Amino acid sequence: MRIAIDASRANTANRTGVEEYVFQICKYANRPAGRHGMQIPPLAGIPSSGGIGKYPDAELVLYTREPLIPELKAVIGDHVTVKVLKWLPKRLWTQMRLSWEMLVHPPNILFVPGHVFPIIHPKKTVMTVHDVAAEVFPESYNFFERLYSVWAARVAVKRLWKVIVPSEFTAIQIGKYIHKQNVHVVPLAYDEKYRVIDDSIAINNVLKKYNIKKPFLLSVGRLETKKNTVRIIQAFNALKKKQFNNSTIQQLVLVGGRGHGYEEVIAEIEQSPYKDNIVLPGYVEGEDLPYIMNAAEVFVFPSLYEGFGIPILEAFACGTPVVTSNTTSCREVAADAAVLVDPLSVESISVGIEEAVSGEHITAGLRRAEGYSWESTLHDILKILLETKDH
């Protein structure tokens, strides 16, 4: 029994949502026990001596395009086989090199945690469809990305053995393509580095590094239309105007790179009377972000579209109040542990921030975060992979 995972998306230092998902799956495949000592059931347990659940002789194989980066190599167990499939062109590694591997050395089960599966693949191939954002916000993707990802999602839900989605919202979004019995909802989680941090000196050192001053609002994500960055800025302007010099909020910190609509974001900042209080730190080191999250008064995430919304859980785990959308998967992930707002209304967002500043949702957020872990995610994925029933 050989179970193979396309780990190519995990083999990068600067990871976004999908890359982080693949990285965590690879990382926790090395852990036989869940958080707080919770034992993963035999079906999904991966003992360090090798084997998977009821398949003691099973082999877990990770496919990558290049040799593993040190960070990923450090978390891969000795029982996991890493197979580097070299390919010189920048594109079509999946369709050419990985397909060739499937032809000459096919595994019993292939798991593709990214958006695209190889055209040649074993019968038992499982893929995660994270969202259909390319159909909802086509302008956010170049032509190749849009065509490729939409094609892969449509074909996957029609023809693959099984499909995994991260939320009920995403399942509904692709509902017109779904054979219901083949689609499984498996929630995502957050990295354990996101936690309540009591070291005020360490927090202040990180804030000083990025010229951040408390009290501040925090937004994490690409500066783009889809993330609703312009309305976040407008809500900040409204709050500052209302509070004048007695403002309880000093800065707005926008962590993230450029996305579609970045020009509109910069234009909004330039015309803001409080532009000197809007901080664009650009790239923030992964180990620094939990400290910034801990220091924020409110995490503002009124996204227009999310397949899941990991940053919501990250903020919850840090004990930071969250303002997020009452639409898409944001509502599903946050439930009643966040202040839910209309993402299309600047007033709703600003009023929601004022409500969140009270901190009434902090305890609920911490409890909500405890219900998610990458161990549980891996457990559910392996159950799906190892089910023998064909649909």
N, C-alpha and C positions, 0 to 999 in steps of 0.2 A: 504493500500500500504506500504509494508516494503521493503526498499532498504538496502541491507547488503553489507559491504565492509570487505574483509579479510585484517585486519590491522596488522597482526602478524609481517610483515617485518618492520613496522614502530616503533615497540616497543623495540628499542635498542638505546643506546647512541652514539655508534661509527658507523655511517651510511655511507654506500657506495651509489652508484648511485640509485639502485632500492629502497633501504631502504629510502633514502631521498625523492624519488618520492612519496612513500606511505605516509611518514610522512607529506609532504606538502599537499597532497590531504586531509588527515584527518584534518590538521590545518585549511585550507581555507574553509572547509565545515562549519566552524563556522562563516564565514564572509558573510554578505548579500550584500556588495558593493565591487566593484572592485577598483583597484589602482586609485589614483587621483580622487576619488569620482565617477568613472564610475559605473553606476548601472548595475548589472547583470540582463538580461532579465527575465521576470516572469517564463519562463520555467525552468531556472536554479537557480533562487534566493532561498536562504534558510533563511527565516526570523527567528530571534532569538526566536520567540514564538513557533516555530515548523512548520513542514510541508515543502514540497518542491514544488515550482512552482504551477502548476495547481492541485496539490494533497495536499490540506491544512491539511489533516489528515495523511499524509505520515510519516513514522517513519524511521529514519536513524540509522542503527545498525552497530557497529564495532565489529568484532570478533578478539580476541587475545588469545594467549596461556597462558600468565601470566598477572597479574595485571599491569596496565599501569605504565610506568616509569614516574617520576614527570614531565619531560619536555613535554611528550605527554599529560599527564593529564591536564596540565596547559592550553593547547590550544584547548581542546575539549569542545564544548558548552553543556549547560545543556539539550538541546533538543535532544542530541545524546545519544543513548543507547549503553553502552559498555558491551559486553557479554564475560566473560572469560571462555574459553573452556579448562579446565585443561587436561593435557596429560603428563604422566611421561616419556615415552620413548623419546629419543632425536630426533628420526626421525619418519616420517609418520604421523605427526599431521594432515596434510592436508588430506591425503587419509583415515585416520581412524576417527579421532575426528571430523574434519570439515564435512566429509561425513555423519557421524552419525547425526550431527546437521541438515544437509540438508534433511535427511530422516525424522526426527521427528518434526522439526520446520523449514520447508523451507520458505525462503523469496520469495517475488514476483520477485525480481531481485537480482542477486548476481554479485558483481564487484570484480574481482581478479586482483589487480594492480601489483602483482608479476608474476613470471614465471610459476607457477603451479596451476592448478585448481583441486578441489576435484572430484574424479571419480563419486560420486553421487552429482548431482547438479540440480538446477531448470532449466527449459527450457530456461528461459531468463538469461543466464549467459554470462557475458562479461569479457574478460581477456586482459591484456596488454602483448604483446610480445615485449620485449625491443630490442632484437637482436637475431641473430642466431650465436653468437660468438663461441659457443661450437662446431659448425660444421666447422667453418673457422679456429679456433685455438683450436683443441681438446686437445692439450697437456697442455693447461692452466687450465684444469679442471680434477678433479679426475673422475674415471670411473662412479661412481654413479651420480655425478653432470651432467656429459656429457649425459649419457643415459636418465636421468630423465628430464632434461630441453629440450633436443631435442625431446623426445617423447611428452612432454606437448605441445610444439610449433606446432608440426605436427598435433596432434589431435585437438588442439584448432582451428586452421584455417580451418580445415575440418568440424568440428562438432558443435562448439559453436555458439550461437545465433549471437554474434558479437565479433570482435577482434579489439583492438586498438593497433596501432604502433606509435612510437614517431617521425618517419621521413619517407619521401618518399623513402629514401635509404633502410630502413628496410622493407618497403612494397615490394620493388623490390626484396630484398634478399629472402623473403618467397613467392615470386610470384608463384612458381610452385605448392604451396599448397593452394593458395588463391581462394576463391569465391569472386570476386571483390566487390560485393555489401555488403559484410559482414565486410569488413576491412575499418577502419577509421583512418586517420592520425591526431593525436593530439600532437602538439609539447610540449616539457617540458619547464621548466623555471628555475629560480634561486632564492635563498633565498634573501630576502630584506636586509639582513645584508651586502651583497656585494654592496658597494656604494663607491662613491668618499669620502675619509676621509681626512680632512684638518688638523687634530690634529697631528702635527709632533712629539710632545713629546710622545704621546701614541704610535705612529708608532715606534719610536726609542726604546721605552721600550720593545715592542714585539720583535723587531729585536735582541736586546741585550739578551733577554731570550733564543733565539735559536742560538746565536753566528753567526748571519747573518750580513754581512757588505755590504753597498752599494758602488758602483752600482752592481747589481746582476741579473742573469737570474733565472727564476723560472719555475719549472715543478711540476705539481701535478698529482699524480696517482700512482698506484702500480709500483714498480721497476721491470719491466718484459719485455719480448719480445714484447707482444701485444702493449704496450705503447711506444715502440721504444726507450727505455731508453739508450741503448748502443750508438745509433746514436746521441742522444742528447749530450752525453758526448764527442763523437768524434767531433761534430760540435763546442762545447765549446773549445776543444783542438785546433782546427783549428783557431778559432778566437783569442785565447790567443797567439798562435804562430805568427799570422799575426800582432797583435797589440803590441807585446813585452811589454816593461815597460810603454808605453803610453796607455795601455789598458783602454778602456771605460767601460769594464766589469771586475769586480773584482772576483766575485764568481758565481758558479752554485749551486743553491739550489734545491735538489730533495726531495720533500715532498711525502711520501707514504710508504706503507708497502711492504713486500716481495711478489713477484709473480713468475710465471714460467719464468725462465731465470735470476733469481736474481744472481746466481753464476757468470754468464757472465758479469753482471753489475758491480759486485765487482771487478772482474778481470780487467775490462776496467779502473776502477778508480785507481786500484793499479799500473797499468802500465802508467798512465797519468803523464806527467811531471808537471802537475798542480793539482795533487791530493790534495794538502793542501788547494786548493781553491774550492774544491767540498764539499758541506755541506749536510749531511744526518740527518736532524732533527728528523727523525722517526715520531712518532705520534705528530701531531700539534692540539692543542685544536681548536674546531670549531670557537670559538669567536676570535681567534688570526689570523686565515688564511686571513680574509679580509684585515687586517693591512699589512700582508706580501705581499699580492697581490697588494695593493696600492703602496708599496715601490719598487716593481720590475721594472726593466727597460723594460723587455720583458717577456711575458708569452709564454713558448715554449711547444707546444702540437702537435707534428707531429705523432699522433697516427696511428697505422696500421689498427685499426678497432674500430669504435664507432657506437653504435646504435643511439646516439644523440650527446652527448658531452657537458654536462652542464658546465664544467669548462671554456669553451670558453665564454659563456655568463657571468659567474662570473667575468672573467677578463675584458670583455667589460664594465660591470657595474662599475668597479673600475677605469676606465679610463686608463687601462694598455694595451699597444700594444700587439697583439697576432700574433704568427706564428703558423700555423696549416696546416694539410694535405690538399692537393687538391683532396683527394679521400674520400670515404665513406661518412658518414653524416657530417663530419667536414666542407666540402665545402658548404653543404646545410645550416648549421647553421651559419657559418661565413659570407657567401656571399662575398661581396667586402669590408667588414669592417676589414679584417685581411690580413696578408701576407700569401698567399697560396704557399706551397712548395711541392716538391716531397719527400714523407717520406722515400723513399728508397735511397735518395742521400744525403750524408753528406754535400757535397758542396752546394746543394740547400738549406738545412736547415741553414747552416752558413751564406750564402749570404742573406737569408730571415731575419735572426736576425739582420744583419747590416742594412737592409732596415727598419726594424721595429723600430730600435733605434731612428730614426728621429722623430717618434711620429706623422707622417702624418695620421695615421689611427685612432687616438684616438677619434676624434669627430664622425667619422663614427661608431666606436664601441659603443660609448655611445648611439647613435641613434638606433643602432641595438638592444641593450639590452632593450630599452624602448618598443619594440614590443612584448616582452615576459613577462608574469606574471603567477603566479600560479592561480590567480583568473580566468584568461582566460582559462587556462588548465582545471580547475574544471568546468567552464561554458560549455566547449565543451564536456567534459566527461558526465556531467549530461544530456545534450541534447541527447546524444547517448543512455544513459540508459533509458531516459523517452520517447523516440520515441516508438510509439505503433505499427508501421508497422513491420511485421515479414518478414524476407528475406528467 
